[in-house]
């Protein structure tokens, strides 16, 4: 293992220095909770009796006698989401394995789980980002009964894993293990799916053609196979040491998947007390947060994690910034090509060597902190290993030391790109994120007149009417957290791809999100301050020349400063009365209090609306 890269060391040190006061306060709270021991021992008899009333036999006797570790199961199961449907059977498997390991387990609670794929382009998508913080609160409710010595968190997809982690970190004295379900088998290739989507946007494919392609892509239980937020979650969580080694991309409904799930129950007992006691507060520290960012960058992962990781870190008393992402991206090479950054899917990545090869390369190159705590034991070296079943027994063996498919996964000596492809843009419109790992170098600088919209639907109508057949910077504003909950704008990608293929210079600027849909179009996303709070984007007009330069890291409206500053704020604030229906009015309090994108777009703690430059009046 090489010495730690100096930039990785510097970024980690400055995060620790910046976070000294908040991290110390957090760890003091955790220590105070841990000092109480098993909280069941201090319960009044009536409280405790309520906690085991429904149990029978040995489990009830064990809970009553306070003899055994009690493992909380918190699950995001529902049978509508392909990624979470396999978890229906997990609690029964876990209960048996925990019992066999000398513990007891209780299903502590469920958390909501919504699918961005189902809600894309619809009103329900405006609840998606807020669902992360609702999931955090739901996890907190489940664990608040204080009956538990450790926790198993059953979740996979976009907002679910970050939400569960944020909630669990409020109980930092409890060990916690994330339990995944794995990806669905490969179906129609992602490239072919994208081709049909683009044909449909051009009117060259029917709805039946499109549905057939989509159904062939999303066809069974498991996560979607492209490298969006769901699979980025799994990658990040494993390299943070919160999964069992190699658990991430094992497919559902296989003997190995069941064996890993059962072993997670056993491991939750082992780390709940005694010499192996491993509270989540000690797993999630400055080093593991940096490891998560490095893994994200090295694989070209979802831009959603520029918000989620900030919010997760904050829950552990750690202040992570977009500048940290940018500086790490400058020294972390791109080692994977998985759609939308390539043609391969996540199963191809796993077959090429997957997480095990990636961890080995990054550790040997000094780009990861190896001296971290994990739920598998001390040090990250264990995550070089892959799980296998031999004669029905689960064992771990050394993973591949060389990529088995250099078209998908490479080593540090032959990367796909010298940097991680995630960059920050700043200028007179604010700060934003751009993912350039799939953007051709010749498309990374765009200077063109703006066309301004406040919805995907309005953009789609203009595209169909032929109004965008030119060099253009598409502005879609009023898509930030306080405007409408910051929905992902996946529907923009196929038409923008059509315009680019017709030879036009095209870019996107938005205070909304793109996530795993960020592809060949240069897209300045998550622009902050957002238009809804008086950000400069609310002053942009049709025809203003905008310049997006991903090479120099700038985003500018080429408008005289005095003129830009003197303009009226258009659509500021957005019409609050329009944010109703599909349950949106139930989330109005979150919409009013949510913080900015660069602080995690969260409603919790120091990430508060006071950081905004403007005031909402609606």
Secondary structure, 3 states (H helix, E strand, C coil): CCCCCHHHHHHHHHHHHHCHHHHHHHHHHHHHHHHCCCHHHHCCHHHHHHHHCCCCHHHHHHHHHCCCCEEEEEECCCCCCHHHHHHHHHHHHHHHHHHHCCCEEEEEEECCCCCHHHHCCCHHHHHHHHHHHHHHHHHHHHHCCCCCCEEEEECCCHHHHHHHHHHHHCCCCCEEEEECCCECCCCCCHHHHHHHHHHHHCCCCCHHHHHHHHHHHCCCCCECCCCCHHHHHHHHHHHCCCCCCCCCCCCCCCHHHHHHHHHHHHHHHHCCCHHHCCCHHHHCCHHHHHHHHHHHHHHCCCCCHHHHHHHHHHHCCCCCCHHHHHHHHCCCCECECECCCCCECHHHHHHCCHHHHHHHHHHHCCCCCCCCEECCEECHHHHHEEEEEECCEEEEEECCCCCCCCCCECCHHHCCECCCCEEEEEECCEEEEEECCCCCHHHCEEEEEEEEECCHHHHHHHHHCCCCCCCEEEEECCCCHHHHCCCECCCHHHHHHHHHHCCCCEEEEECCECHHHCCCCEEEEEEECCHHHCCHHHHCCCCCEEEEECCCCEEEECCCHHHHHHCCCCCCCCCHHHCCCCCHHHHHHHHHHCCCHHHCCCCCCCCCHHHCCCCCCC
